[in-house]
Amino acid sequence: MRVNVSSINQIEQPIIKDNSKTIAQTIEES
């Protein structure tokens, strides 16, 4: 389980960064 969690965290981290960028863009557009 620990290995799976760490692998998921590595995948989620870049996704969260992309989401924060898209959120900032939507705020700027609005």
C-alpha positions in Angstrom: 0.0 0.0 0.0 2.8 2.4 0.8 4.3 2.0 -2.6 0.9 2.6 -4.3 0.2 5.7 -2.2 3.7 7.2 -3.1 3.1 6.5 -6.8 -0.3 8.1 -6.6 1.2 11.2 -4.9 3.8 11.5 -7.7 1.0 11.5 -10.3 -1.3 13.9 -8.4 1.4 16.5 -7.7 1.8 17.6 -11.4 -1.9 17.4 -11.9 -2.5 19.8 -8.9 0.0 22.2 -10.5 -1.8 22.1 -13.8 -5.1 22.7 -12.0 -3.8 25.7 -10.2 -2.6 27.1 -13.5 -5.9 26.6 -15.2 -7.7 28.1 -12.2 -5.5 31.2 -12.3 -6.2 31.5 -16.1 -10.0 31.2 -15.6 -9.9 33.9 -12.9 -7.9 36.2 -15.1 -10.3 35.7 -18.0 -13.3 36.4 -15.8 
